Amino acid sequence: MLNYPQLDLVFQALADPTRRDMVERLGRGPQSVSELAAPLDMSLPAVLQHLQVLEASGLVSSEKTGRVRMCRIEPKVMETAESWFAKRREIWERRLDRLGEFLVEEETQRRKARRKR
């Protein structure tokens, strides 16, 4: 079994709909913690816990300027997850192509056998 500790944290972080929503909104550009919290029906400490999970995964980084903490997406980590998916997709597409070729060959063999009868 392959070990992808960074990806494990990314998938764990993205498993929660609130965190996926935060990542989606941060994909449009940096936002303050207050801006991220505004549409959510939860306390600020709960929002901060979600942000901690996102930061621990590496998906999000934050920086405090004065009294405002700005959050932004970290594209490198997202690209790592995308790359992992792309490799899996490529493997499965090749397998499905081979299966398709096998099924066509099987059907061809069946038709030839029927004609010989």
QUIZI-V826351 format. One record per residue. N is the residue number from 0. SS is DSSP state (@ for helix, = for strand, . for the rest). NEAR is the number of other ideal C-beta (glycine too) atoms within 8 Angstrom. D_CENTER is the distance of its C-alpha to the mean C-alpha in Angstrom with 1 decimal. Layout:
# QUIZI-V826351
n:N ss:SS near:NEAR d_center:D_CENTER
n:N ss:SS near:NEAR d_center:D_CENTER
This chain:
# QUIZI-V826351
n:0 ss:. near:2 d_center:19.8
n:1 ss:. near:3 d_center:17.6
n:2 ss:. near:4 d_center:16.7
n:3 ss:. near:7 d_center:13.5
n:4 ss:@ near:6 d_center:14.3
n:5 ss:@ near:10 d_center:11.9
n:6 ss:@ near:10 d_center:8.9
n:7 ss:@ near:8 d_center:10.6
n:8 ss:@ near:11 d_center:10.8
n:9 ss:@ near:14 d_center:7.3
n:10 ss:@ near:9 d_center:6.4
n:11 ss:@ near:9 d_center:9.9
n:12 ss:@ near:13 d_center:9.5
n:13 ss:@ near:11 d_center:6.8
n:14 ss:. near:6 d_center:9.2
n:15 ss:. near:9 d_center:11.7
n:16 ss:@ near:5 d_center:12.3
n:17 ss:@ near:9 d_center:14.3
n:18 ss:@ near:13 d_center:11.7
n:19 ss:@ near:9 d_center:9.3
n:20 ss:@ near:9 d_center:12.5
n:21 ss:@ near:14 d_center:13.4
n:22 ss:@ near:13 d_center:10.4
n:23 ss:@ near:8 d_center:11.2
n:24 ss:@ near:9 d_center:14.8
n:25 ss:@ near:14 d_center:14.4
n:26 ss:. near:7 d_center:12.9
n:27 ss:. near:5 d_center:16.4
n:28 ss:. near:6 d_center:18.1
n:29 ss:. near:6 d_center:19.2
n:30 ss:= near:10 d_center:20.5
n:31 ss:= near:9 d_center:22.8
n:32 ss:@ near:14 d_center:22.2
n:33 ss:@ near:7 d_center:24.8
n:34 ss:@ near:7 d_center:23.1
n:35 ss:@ near:14 d_center:19.8
n:36 ss:@ near:10 d_center:22.0
n:37 ss:@ near:6 d_center:24.3
n:38 ss:. near:3 d_center:22.7
n:39 ss:. near:9 d_center:21.6
n:40 ss:. near:2 d_center:24.2
n:41 ss:. near:7 d_center:24.2
n:42 ss:. near:5 d_center:26.1
n:43 ss:@ near:7 d_center:25.3
n:44 ss:@ near:6 d_center:25.2
n:45 ss:@ near:8 d_center:22.5
n:46 ss:@ near:13 d_center:20.4
n:47 ss:@ near:9 d_center:21.2
n:48 ss:@ near:8 d_center:19.9
n:49 ss:@ near:12 d_center:16.5
n:50 ss:@ near:14 d_center:16.6
n:51 ss:@ near:8 d_center:17.7
n:52 ss:@ near:12 d_center:14.7
n:53 ss:@ near:13 d_center:12.4
n:54 ss:@ near:11 d_center:15.0
n:55 ss:@ near:8 d_center:15.3
n:56 ss:@ near:14 d_center:11.7
n:57 ss:. near:11 d_center:12.5
n:58 ss:. near:13 d_center:10.1
n:59 ss:= near:15 d_center:13.3
n:60 ss:= near:7 d_center:16.9
n:61 ss:= near:11 d_center:20.0
n:62 ss:= near:7 d_center:23.6
n:63 ss:= near:8 d_center:26.7
n:64 ss:= near:6 d_center:29.3
n:65 ss:. near:4 d_center:32.4
n:66 ss:. near:3 d_center:31.5
n:67 ss:= near:9 d_center:28.2
n:68 ss:= near:9 d_center:24.8
n:69 ss:= near:11 d_center:22.5
n:70 ss:= near:14 d_center:18.7
n:71 ss:= near:11 d_center:16.5
n:72 ss:= near:9 d_center:13.0
n:73 ss:. near:10 d_center:12.8
n:74 ss:@ near:6 d_center:11.7
n:75 ss:@ near:7 d_center:12.3
n:76 ss:@ near:12 d_center:9.7
n:77 ss:@ near:10 d_center:7.0
n:78 ss:@ near:8 d_center:9.1
n:79 ss:@ near:11 d_center:9.2
n:80 ss:@ near:11 d_center:5.6
n:81 ss:@ near:8 d_center:6.5
n:82 ss:@ near:8 d_center:9.8
n:83 ss:@ near:10 d_center:9.1
n:84 ss:@ near:8 d_center:8.0
n:85 ss:@ near:8 d_center:10.9
n:86 ss:@ near:8 d_center:13.2
n:87 ss:@ near:8 d_center:12.7
n:88 ss:@ near:8 d_center:13.3
n:89 ss:@ near:8 d_center:16.3
n:90 ss:@ near:8 d_center:17.7
n:91 ss:@ near:8 d_center:17.6
n:92 ss:@ near:8 d_center:19.1
n:93 ss:@ near:8 d_center:21.8
n:94 ss:@ near:8 d_center:22.6
n:95 ss:@ near:8 d_center:22.9
n:96 ss:@ near:8 d_center:25.0
n:97 ss:@ near:8 d_center:27.3
n:98 ss:@ near:8 d_center:27.5
n:99 ss:@ near:8 d_center:28.5
n:100 ss:@ near:8 d_center:31.1
n:101 ss:@ near:8 d_center:32.4
n:102 ss:@ near:8 d_center:32.9
n:103 ss:@ near:8 d_center:34.7
n:104 ss:@ near:8 d_center:36.9
n:105 ss:@ near:8 d_center:37.7
n:106 ss:@ near:8 d_center:38.6
n:107 ss:@ near:8 d_center:40.8
n:108 ss:@ near:8 d_center:42.5
n:109 ss:@ near:8 d_center:43.2
n:110 ss:@ near:8 d_center:44.7
n:111 ss:@ near:8 d_center:47.0
n:112 ss:@ near:8 d_center:48.1
n:113 ss:@ near:7 d_center:49.0
n:114 ss:@ near:6 d_center:51.1
n:115 ss:@ near:5 d_center:53.1
n:116 ss:. near:4 d_center:54.2
